[in-house]
């Protein structure tokens, strides 16, 4: 079954927002393919490294917040 990568990326971005800490960081417990695509889209800084979190770009943080609220707010 083909999957919609953009929808997966949006969902992952919203879930990264759920783990937001230190204003710009989120725990990177996501699939590496998804994190790579989010980096290519300019939503997060390069996720490769030993640090256990990723850093949102300003655009990524705003989009993550918007998606999180749209998907999960009652």
Biopython code that builds the backbone (N, CA, C, O; Angstrom):
import numpy as np
from Bio.PDB.StructureBuilder import StructureBuilder

atoms = [
    (1, "UNK", "N", (0.843, -1.168, 0.000)),
    (1, "UNK", "CA", (0.000, 0.000, 0.000)),
    (1, "UNK", "C", (0.900, 1.247, 0.000)),
    (1, "UNK", "O", (1.740, 1.397, 0.887)),
    (2, "UNK", "N", (0.733, 2.130, -0.976)),
    (2, "UNK", "CA", (1.512, 3.370, -0.992)),
    (2, "UNK", "C", (1.055, 4.297, 0.140)),
    (2, "UNK", "O", (-0.135, 4.393, 0.440)),
    (3, "UNK", "N", (2.010, 4.967, 0.751)),
    (3, "UNK", "CA", (1.702, 5.881, 1.848)),
    (3, "UNK", "C", (1.921, 7.323, 1.416)),
    (3, "UNK", "O", (2.759, 7.607, 0.561)),
    (4, "UNK", "N", (1.157, 8.229, 2.018)),
    (4, "UNK", "CA", (1.292, 9.652, 1.752)),
    (4, "UNK", "C", (2.368, 10.207, 2.684)),
    (4, "UNK", "O", (2.102, 10.467, 3.858)),
    (5, "UNK", "N", (3.571, 10.387, 2.166)),
    (5, "UNK", "CA", (4.703, 10.835, 2.981)),
    (5, "UNK", "C", (4.448, 12.216, 3.576)),
    (5, "UNK", "O", (4.874, 12.481, 4.700)),
    (6, "UNK", "N", (3.772, 13.093, 2.860)),
    (6, "UNK", "CA", (3.506, 14.431, 3.390)),
    (6, "UNK", "C", (2.610, 14.373, 4.626)),
    (6, "UNK", "O", (2.834, 15.108, 5.588)),
    (7, "UNK", "N", (1.606, 13.513, 4.607)),
    (7, "UNK", "CA", (0.741, 13.363, 5.781)),
    (7, "UNK", "C", (1.508, 12.758, 6.953)),
    (7, "UNK", "O", (1.330, 13.169, 8.100)),
    (8, "UNK", "N", (2.361, 11.781, 6.657)),
    (8, "UNK", "CA", (3.195, 11.207, 7.708)),
    (8, "UNK", "C", (4.118, 12.267, 8.306)),
    (8, "UNK", "O", (4.282, 12.337, 9.524)),
    (9, "UNK", "N", (4.713, 13.083, 7.456)),
    (9, "UNK", "CA", (5.614, 14.131, 7.926)),
    (9, "UNK", "C", (4.868, 15.145, 8.787)),
    (9, "UNK", "O", (5.373, 15.562, 9.829)),
    (10, "UNK", "N", (3.667, 15.547, 8.360)),
    (10, "UNK", "CA", (2.877, 16.492, 9.144)),
    (10, "UNK", "C", (2.521, 15.915, 10.514)),
    (10, "UNK", "O", (2.590, 16.618, 11.522)),
    (11, "UNK", "N", (2.148, 14.659, 10.550)),
    (11, "UNK", "CA", (1.808, 14.014, 11.817)),
    (11, "UNK", "C", (3.035, 13.925, 12.721)),
    (11, "UNK", "O", (2.944, 14.186, 13.921)),
    (12, "UNK", "N", (4.182, 13.559, 12.151)),
    (12, "UNK", "CA", (5.419, 13.480, 12.931)),
    (12, "UNK", "C", (5.802, 14.857, 13.464)),
    (12, "UNK", "O", (6.239, 14.980, 14.609)),
    (13, "UNK", "N", (5.643, 15.889, 12.645)),
    (13, "UNK", "CA", (5.972, 17.245, 13.074)),
    (13, "UNK", "C", (5.082, 17.662, 14.240)),
    (13, "UNK", "O", (5.559, 18.259, 15.205)),
    (14, "UNK", "N", (3.800, 17.353, 14.153)),
    (14, "UNK", "CA", (2.876, 17.668, 15.245)),
    (14, "UNK", "C", (3.254, 16.908, 16.512)),
    (14, "UNK", "O", (3.186, 17.465, 17.609)),
    (15, "UNK", "N", (3.646, 15.658, 16.377)),
    (15, "UNK", "CA", (4.036, 14.873, 17.546)),
    (15, "UNK", "C", (5.368, 15.341, 18.125)),
    (15, "UNK", "O", (5.576, 15.260, 19.335)),
    (16, "UNK", "N", (6.263, 15.823, 17.285)),
    (16, "UNK", "CA", (7.496, 16.412, 17.803)),
    (16, "UNK", "C", (7.170, 17.614, 18.681)),
    (16, "UNK", "O", (7.829, 17.842, 19.696)),
    (17, "UNK", "N", (6.165, 18.375, 18.295)),
    (17, "UNK", "CA", (5.754, 19.533, 19.093)),
    (17, "UNK", "C", (5.305, 19.106, 20.494)),
    (17, "UNK", "O", (5.492, 19.841, 21.465)),
    (18, "UNK", "N", (4.724, 17.936, 20.586)),
    (18, "UNK", "CA", (4.277, 17.403, 21.876)),
    (18, "UNK", "C", (5.451, 17.262, 22.851)),
    (18, "UNK", "O", (5.262, 17.380, 24.061)),
    (19, "UNK", "N", (6.649, 17.015, 22.342)),
    (19, "UNK", "CA", (7.826, 16.824, 23.198)),
    (19, "UNK", "C", (8.700, 18.079, 23.264)),
    (19, "UNK", "O", (9.871, 17.995, 23.633)),
    (20, "UNK", "N", (8.146, 19.230, 22.913)),
    (20, "UNK", "CA", (8.887, 20.491, 22.895)),
    (20, "UNK", "C", (9.479, 20.804, 24.265)),
    (20, "UNK", "O", (8.797, 20.689, 25.283)),
    (21, "UNK", "N", (10.740, 21.197, 24.286)),
    (21, "UNK", "CA", (11.398, 21.648, 25.513)),
    (21, "UNK", "C", (12.471, 22.656, 25.137)),
    (21, "UNK", "O", (12.905, 22.690, 23.986)),
    (22, "UNK", "N", (12.898, 23.461, 26.065)),
    (22, "UNK", "CA", (13.916, 24.492, 25.828)),
    (22, "UNK", "C", (13.560, 25.388, 24.644)),
    (22, "UNK", "O", (14.449, 25.827, 23.914)),
    (23, "UNK", "N", (12.300, 25.659, 24.448)),
    (23, "UNK", "CA", (11.768, 26.587, 23.449)),
    (23, "UNK", "C", (11.858, 26.130, 21.989)),
    (23, "UNK", "O", (10.984, 26.476, 21.195)),
    (24, "UNK", "N", (12.881, 25.371, 21.616)),
    (24, "UNK", "CA", (13.097, 25.018, 20.212)),
    (24, "UNK", "C", (13.400, 23.550, 19.996)),
    (24, "UNK", "O", (13.490, 23.118, 18.847)),
    (25, "UNK", "N", (13.561, 22.769, 21.043)),
    (25, "UNK", "CA", (14.009, 21.391, 20.907)),
    (25, "UNK", "C", (12.878, 20.401, 21.123)),
    (25, "UNK", "O", (11.927, 20.665, 21.859)),
    (26, "UNK", "N", (13.004, 19.251, 20.463)),
    (26, "UNK", "CA", (12.049, 18.152, 20.635)),
    (26, "UNK", "C", (12.830, 16.847, 20.610)),
    (26, "UNK", "O", (13.831, 16.736, 19.901)),
    (27, "UNK", "N", (12.387, 15.872, 21.369)),
    (27, "UNK", "CA", (13.049, 14.575, 21.389)),
    (27, "UNK", "C", (12.917, 13.910, 20.029)),
    (27, "UNK", "O", (11.835, 13.908, 19.442)),
    (28, "UNK", "N", (13.994, 13.353, 19.528)),
    (28, "UNK", "CA", (13.993, 12.824, 18.163)),
    (28, "UNK", "C", (13.743, 11.323, 18.088)),
    (28, "UNK", "O", (14.468, 10.611, 17.394)),
    (29, "UNK", "N", (12.745, 10.843, 18.780)),
    (29, "UNK", "CA", (12.397, 9.428, 18.740)),
    (29, "UNK", "C", (11.506, 9.102, 17.559)),
    (29, "UNK", "O", (10.479, 8.443, 17.721)),
    (30, "UNK", "N", (11.880, 9.549, 16.389)),
    (30, "UNK", "CA", (11.098, 9.331, 15.164)),
    (30, "UNK", "C", (11.935, 8.553, 14.158)),
    (30, "UNK", "O", (13.154, 8.434, 14.290)),
    (31, "UNK", "N", (11.264, 8.039, 13.172)),
    (31, "UNK", "CA", (11.910, 7.359, 12.057)),
    (31, "UNK", "C", (12.904, 8.299, 11.380)),
    (31, "UNK", "O", (12.597, 9.468, 11.148)),
    (32, "UNK", "N", (14.091, 7.790, 11.063)),
    (32, "UNK", "CA", (15.129, 8.622, 10.439)),
    (32, "UNK", "C", (14.713, 9.152, 9.075)),
    (32, "UNK", "O", (15.094, 10.260, 8.698)),
    (33, "UNK", "N", (13.933, 8.370, 8.331)),
    (33, "UNK", "CA", (13.462, 8.838, 7.029)),
    (33, "UNK", "C", (12.567, 10.057, 7.169)),
    (33, "UNK", "O", (12.673, 11.006, 6.393)),
    (34, "UNK", "N", (11.688, 10.028, 8.156)),
    (34, "UNK", "CA", (10.799, 11.163, 8.414)),
    (34, "UNK", "C", (11.614, 12.375, 8.849)),
    (34, "UNK", "O", (11.400, 13.480, 8.351)),
    (35, "UNK", "N", (12.554, 12.171, 9.781)),
    (35, "UNK", "CA", (13.379, 13.290, 10.233)),
    (35, "UNK", "C", (14.187, 13.882, 9.076)),
    (35, "UNK", "O", (14.353, 15.099, 8.993)),
    (36, "UNK", "N", (14.683, 13.036, 8.198)),
    (36, "UNK", "CA", (15.414, 13.523, 7.029)),
    (36, "UNK", "C", (14.542, 14.370, 6.117)),
    (36, "UNK", "O", (14.976, 15.410, 5.622)),
    (37, "UNK", "N", (13.310, 13.922, 5.896)),
    (37, "UNK", "CA", (12.392, 14.708, 5.048)),
    (37, "UNK", "C", (12.032, 16.030, 5.711)),
    (37, "UNK", "O", (11.953, 17.056, 5.035)),
    (38, "UNK", "N", (11.812, 16.022, 7.025)),
    (38, "UNK", "CA", (11.507, 17.272, 7.729)),
    (38, "UNK", "C", (12.681, 18.241, 7.643)),
    (38, "UNK", "O", (12.485, 19.452, 7.538)),
    (39, "UNK", "N", (13.890, 17.712, 7.687)),
    (39, "UNK", "CA", (15.081, 18.561, 7.517)),
    (39, "UNK", "C", (15.129, 19.128, 6.097)),
    (39, "UNK", "O", (15.386, 20.318, 5.916)),
    (40, "UNK", "N", (14.885, 18.292, 5.099)),
    (40, "UNK", "CA", (14.881, 18.748, 3.702)),
    (40, "UNK", "C", (13.819, 19.812, 3.461)),
    (40, "UNK", "O", (14.017, 20.708, 2.640)),
    (41, "UNK", "N", (12.699, 19.726, 4.164)),
    (41, "UNK", "CA", (11.602, 20.702, 4.029)),
    (41, "UNK", "C", (11.862, 21.978, 4.835)),
    (41, "UNK", "O", (11.080, 22.926, 4.757)),
    (42, "UNK", "N", (12.953, 22.010, 5.606)),
    (42, "UNK", "CA", (13.288, 23.204, 6.376)),
    (42, "UNK", "C", (12.521, 23.337, 7.686)),
    (42, "UNK", "O", (12.432, 24.432, 8.241)),
    (43, "UNK", "N", (11.971, 22.241, 8.183)),
    (43, "UNK", "CA", (11.186, 22.281, 9.420)),
    (43, "UNK", "C", (12.048, 22.084, 10.662)),
    (43, "UNK", "O", (11.728, 22.598, 11.734)),
    (44, "UNK", "N", (13.153, 21.332, 10.514)),
    (44, "UNK", "CA", (14.090, 21.104, 11.615)),
    (44, "UNK", "C", (15.511, 21.245, 11.084)),
    (44, "UNK", "O", (15.767, 21.115, 9.887)),
    (45, "UNK", "N", (16.422, 21.514, 12.006)),
    (45, "UNK", "CA", (17.839, 21.523, 11.635)),
    (45, "UNK", "C", (18.310, 20.078, 11.502)),
    (45, "UNK", "O", (17.606, 19.151, 11.904)),
    (46, "UNK", "N", (19.484, 19.891, 10.946)),
    (46, "UNK", "CA", (20.016, 18.554, 10.658)),
    (46, "UNK", "C", (19.905, 17.641, 11.889)),
    (46, "UNK", "O", (20.474, 17.947, 12.937)),
    (47, "UNK", "N", (19.174, 16.520, 11.768)),
    (47, "UNK", "CA", (18.966, 15.640, 12.915)),
    (47, "UNK", "C", (20.110, 14.671, 13.186)),
    (47, "UNK", "O", (20.097, 13.973, 14.200)),
    (48, "UNK", "N", (21.094, 14.617, 12.301)),
    (48, "UNK", "CA", (22.181, 13.650, 12.447)),
    (48, "UNK", "C", (23.138, 14.117, 13.542)),
    (48, "UNK", "O", (23.590, 15.262, 13.541)),
    (49, "UNK", "N", (23.437, 13.228, 14.459)),
    (49, "UNK", "CA", (24.370, 13.534, 15.534)),
    (49, "UNK", "C", (24.011, 12.770, 16.791)),
    (49, "UNK", "O", (23.019, 12.041, 16.828)),
    (50, "UNK", "N", (24.819, 12.941, 17.814)),
    (50, "UNK", "CA", (24.630, 12.209, 19.060)),
    (50, "UNK", "C", (23.584, 12.832, 19.979)),
    (50, "UNK", "O", (23.099, 12.174, 20.900)),
    (51, "UNK", "N", (23.237, 14.080, 19.741)),
    (51, "UNK", "CA", (22.244, 14.754, 20.573)),
    (51, "UNK", "C", (20.907, 14.052, 20.413)),
    (51, "UNK", "O", (20.536, 13.660, 19.307)),
    (52, "UNK", "N", (20.190, 13.893, 21.507)),
    (52, "UNK", "CA", (18.940, 13.128, 21.472)),
    (52, "UNK", "C", (17.725, 13.984, 21.161)),
    (52, "UNK", "O", (16.589, 13.537, 21.319)),
    (53, "UNK", "N", (17.959, 15.213, 20.718)),
    (53, "UNK", "CA", (16.839, 16.070, 20.343)),
    (53, "UNK", "C", (17.148, 16.757, 19.023)),
    (53, "UNK", "O", (18.299, 16.815, 18.589)),
    (54, "UNK", "N", (16.114, 17.271, 18.401)),
    (54, "UNK", "CA", (16.254, 18.049, 17.177)),
    (54, "UNK", "C", (15.849, 19.481, 17.488)),
    (54, "UNK", "O", (15.152, 19.739, 18.469)),
    (55, "UNK", "N", (16.289, 20.405, 16.652)),
    (55, "UNK", "CA", (15.965, 21.810, 16.838)),
    (55, "UNK", "C", (15.049, 22.236, 15.696)),
    (55, "UNK", "O", (15.370, 22.050, 14.522)),
    (56, "UNK", "N", (13.907, 22.809, 16.059)),
    (56, "UNK", "CA", (12.991, 23.343, 15.065)),
    (56, "UNK", "C", (13.582, 24.596, 14.434)),
    (56, "UNK", "O", (14.291, 25.352, 15.098)),
    (57, "UNK", "N", (13.295, 24.816, 13.167)),
    (57, "UNK", "CA", (13.533, 26.116, 12.567)),
    (57, "UNK", "C", (12.348, 26.995, 12.989)),
    (57, "UNK", "O", (11.340, 26.461, 13.452)),
    (58, "UNK", "N", (12.436, 28.318, 12.844)),
    (58, "UNK", "CA", (11.285, 29.151, 13.195)),
    (58, "UNK", "C", (10.019, 28.743, 12.430)),
    (58, "UNK", "O", (8.932, 28.690, 13.007)),
    (59, "UNK", "N", (10.164, 28.457, 11.135)),
    (59, "UNK", "CA", (9.024, 28.034, 10.326)),
    (59, "UNK", "C", (8.494, 26.679, 10.791)),
    (59, "UNK", "O", (7.284, 26.458, 10.835)),
    (60, "UNK", "N", (9.401, 25.783, 11.134)),
    (60, "UNK", "CA", (9.019, 24.456, 11.587)),
    (60, "UNK", "C", (8.270, 24.493, 12.904)),
    (60, "UNK", "O", (7.296, 23.763, 13.091)),
    (61, "UNK", "N", (8.724, 25.344, 13.820)),
    (61, "UNK", "CA", (8.057, 25.458, 15.112)),
    (61, "UNK", "C", (6.638, 25.981, 14.935)),
    (61, "UNK", "O", (5.707, 25.464, 15.552)),
    (62, "UNK", "N", (6.464, 26.988, 14.109)),
    (62, "UNK", "CA", (5.131, 27.539, 13.867)),
    (62, "UNK", "C", (4.222, 26.511, 13.203)),
    (62, "UNK", "O", (3.064, 26.358, 13.592)),
    (63, "UNK", "N", (4.745, 25.810, 12.205)),
    (63, "UNK", "CA", (3.938, 24.786, 11.524)),
    (63, "UNK", "C", (3.608, 23.637, 12.476)),
    (63, "UNK", "O", (2.487, 23.126, 12.464)),
    (64, "UNK", "N", (4.565, 23.230, 13.294)),
    (64, "UNK", "CA", (4.327, 22.146, 14.252)),
    (64, "UNK", "C", (3.221, 22.533, 15.230)),
    (64, "UNK", "O", (2.341, 21.726, 15.528)),
    (65, "UNK", "N", (3.267, 23.759, 15.725)),
    (65, "UNK", "CA", (2.241, 24.226, 16.663)),
    (65, "UNK", "C", (0.874, 24.238, 16.003)),
    (65, "UNK", "O", (-0.105, 23.777, 16.589)),
    (66, "UNK", "N", (0.802, 24.760, 14.793)),
    (66, "UNK", "CA", (-0.458, 24.820, 14.059)),
    (66, "UNK", "C", (-1.018, 23.424, 13.811)),
    (66, "UNK", "O", (-2.197, 23.168, 14.057)),
    (67, "UNK", "N", (-0.172, 22.526, 13.326)),
    (67, "UNK", "CA", (-0.612, 21.156, 13.060)),
    (67, "UNK", "C", (-1.056, 20.454, 14.339)),
    (67, "UNK", "O", (-2.068, 19.754, 14.350)),
    (68, "UNK", "N", (-0.295, 20.643, 15.413)),
    (68, "UNK", "CA", (-0.644, 20.014, 16.687)),
    (68, "UNK", "C", (-2.026, 20.468, 17.139)),
    (68, "UNK", "O", (-2.853, 19.651, 17.547)),
    (69, "UNK", "N", (-2.270, 21.764, 17.066)),
    (69, "UNK", "CA", (-3.575, 22.285, 17.493)),
    (69, "UNK", "C", (-4.697, 21.791, 16.586)),
    (69, "UNK", "O", (-5.768, 21.430, 17.074)),
    (70, "UNK", "N", (-4.468, 21.769, 15.276)),
    (70, "UNK", "CA", (-5.488, 21.291, 14.333)),
    (70, "UNK", "C", (-5.802, 19.812, 14.547)),
    (70, "UNK", "O", (-6.961, 19.403, 14.474)),
    (71, "UNK", "N", (-4.781, 19.020, 14.808)),
    (71, "UNK", "CA", (-4.963, 17.564, 14.892)),
    (71, "UNK", "C", (-5.462, 17.091, 16.248)),
    (71, "UNK", "O", (-6.207, 16.114, 16.323)),
    (72, "UNK", "N", (-5.064, 17.767, 17.322)),
    (72, "UNK", "CA", (-5.261, 17.190, 18.633)),
    (72, "UNK", "C", (-6.066, 18.000, 19.639)),
    (72, "UNK", "O", (-6.423, 17.476, 20.694)),
    (73, "UNK", "N", (-6.362, 19.257, 19.347)),
    (73, "UNK", "CA", (-7.185, 20.041, 20.272)),
    (73, "UNK", "C", (-8.633, 19.624, 20.175)),
    (73, "UNK", "O", (-9.133, 19.328, 19.089)),
    (74, "UNK", "N", (-9.307, 19.599, 21.312)),
    (74, "UNK", "CA", (-10.738, 19.288, 21.325)),
    (74, "UNK", "C", (-11.544, 20.493, 20.959)),
    (74, "UNK", "O", (-12.772, 20.425, 20.916)),
]
sb = StructureBuilder()
sb.init_structure("model")
sb.init_model(0)
sb.init_chain("A")
sb.init_seg("    ")
for serial, (resi, resn, name, xyz) in enumerate(atoms, 1):
    if name == "N":
        sb.init_residue(resn, " ", resi, " ")
    sb.init_atom(name, np.array(xyz, "f"), 0.0, 1.0, " ", f" {name:<3s}", serial, name[0])
structure = sb.get_structure()
